[in-house]
Amino acid sequence: MKQNRKHNFLYVITGGPGVGKTTLLQELQQRGMHVIPEIARQLIKEQQAINGDALPWKNKRLYRDLMFQRSFESFEKVMEEHQGDAPIFFDRGFLDAICYASLTGIPIENDMKILAQTCRYNDHVFILPPWKAIYETDAERKQDWNEAVFTYNKMIQTYRSYQYNLVEIPKAPITERADFILEFLTQNK
C-alpha cells in the first residue's frame, strides 16, 4: 500500500444518527453521482439476520473491528477501480469507526490510526448536524436524541483530529442540501 494517498474525488458525508445522510446520498445518486452505501447499517442488518455478536449493543469491539475493516476495504476498492476524477460520496468513512471506538471507550489500534493518517479522503468532509425535527429511531438505529447529539460532537472532534475540514450541511429540504454540496464542489475545484 502506498503511503500518504489522498484522492480529491473521495468525499465523506457523515454526522450522528438520524440526520438525513442516507436520504441526501439517495438524492445525489438520483442526480447521477456515484455513492457508496453505509457499511455500519449493512453490518447491523447482517448480524441481526444471523443472530451475530458484531452489534453495538452486543460486542462493541467486534462491531468496531468489522465496521473499520469493511469501510477501509470499500475505500481501497473504490481507489483501485475508479477512473477519472468524478466525485464519489461515501455514506460515512472509516474514521467513523474510530469515532465509534472513542464514543464507547474502546482503544483505537495503532494500525487504524496509521491508516487514518496515510489513506485520506478529500480534505473537505460534509457533516450533517443533529436535527430533532427529522430524528427517529429504527431497528438499526437505537440511539436516543442525546446520544445523537453527543455522536455528532464526537464526529467533529474525530475528523478534526485527523486534519479534515468540516463543511456543515444546512438544515434544509433534501434538494437544497444536495444543491449545497454540488455548488460547494463547483466552487472548490
Long-range contacts (C-beta under 8 A, 24 or more apart in sequence): 1-119, 3-118, 4-118, 4-120, 5-79, 5-118, 5-119, 5-120, 6-120, 6-121, 6-122, 6-123, 7-79, 7-82, 7-120, 7-121, 7-122, 8-85, 8-122, 8-123, 9-82, 9-84, 9-85, 9-86, 9-87, 9-88, 9-122, 10-75, 10-78, 10-79, 10-87, 10-88, 10-90, 10-121, 10-122, 11-87, 11-88, 11-89, 11-90, 11-121, 11-122, 11-124, 11-125, 11-126, 11-185, 12-89, 12-90, 12-92, 12-93, 12-95, 12-121, 12-122, 12-125, 12-126, 12-164, 13-89, 13-90, 13-91, 13-92, 13-125, 13-126, 13-127, 13-128, 13-169, 13-181, 14-92, 14-93, 14-95, 14-96, 14-125, 14-126, 14-127, 14-128, 14-155, 14-159, 15-127, 15-128, 15-129, 15-130, 15-152, 15-155, 15-169, 16-128, 16-130, 16-143, 16-147, 16-148, 16-149, 16-150, 16-151, 16-152, 16-155, 17-135, 17-141, 17-143, 17-147, 17-148, 17-151, 18-134, 18-135, 18-136, 18-137, 18-141, 18-143, 18-148, 19-128, 19-129, 19-130, 19-131, 19-134, 19-135, 19-148, 19-152, 20-128, 20-131, 20-134, 20-174, 20-177, 21-91, 21-92, 21-128, 22-91, 23-174, 24-128, 24-169, 24-174, 24-177, 24-178, 24-181, 25-89, 25-91, 27-174, 27-175, 27-177, 27-178, 28-89, 28-178, 28-181, 28-182, 31-178, 31-182, 33-87, 33-88, 33-89, 34-86, 34-87, 34-88, 34-89, 35-88, 35-89, 35-90, 35-91, 36-74, 36-78, 36-88, 36-89, 36-90, 36-91, 37-91, 38-91, 38-92, 39-67, 39-70, 39-71, 39-74, 39-92, 40-67, 40-92, 40-96, 40-97, 40-100, 41-140, 42-70, 43-67, 43-70, 44-140, 45-140, 48-139, 48-140, 56-100, 56-104, 56-142, 57-142, 60-100, 60-104, 60-106, 61-106, 63-100, 64-97, 64-100, 64-101, 64-104, 64-106, 67-96, 67-97, 67-100, 68-94, 68-97, 68-98, 68-112, 71-96, 71-97, 72-115, 72-119, 75-119, 75-121, 76-119, 87-185, 89-181, 90-121, 93-121, 93-125, 95-158, 95-159, 95-162, 95-164, 96-155, 96-158, 98-158, 99-151, 99-154, 99-155, 99-157, 99-158, 99-159, 102-154, 102-157, 102-158, 103-150, 103-151, 103-154, 116-162, 117-162, 121-164, 123-163, 123-164, 123-165, 124-164, 124-165, 124-166, 124-167, 124-184, 124-188, 125-159, 125-164, 125-165, 125-166, 125-167, 126-166, 126-167, 126-169, 126-181, 126-184, 127-152, 127-155, 127-156, 127-159, 127-166, 127-167, 127-168, 127-169, 128-168, 128-169, 128-177, 129-168, 129-169, 129-171, 131-171, 133-171
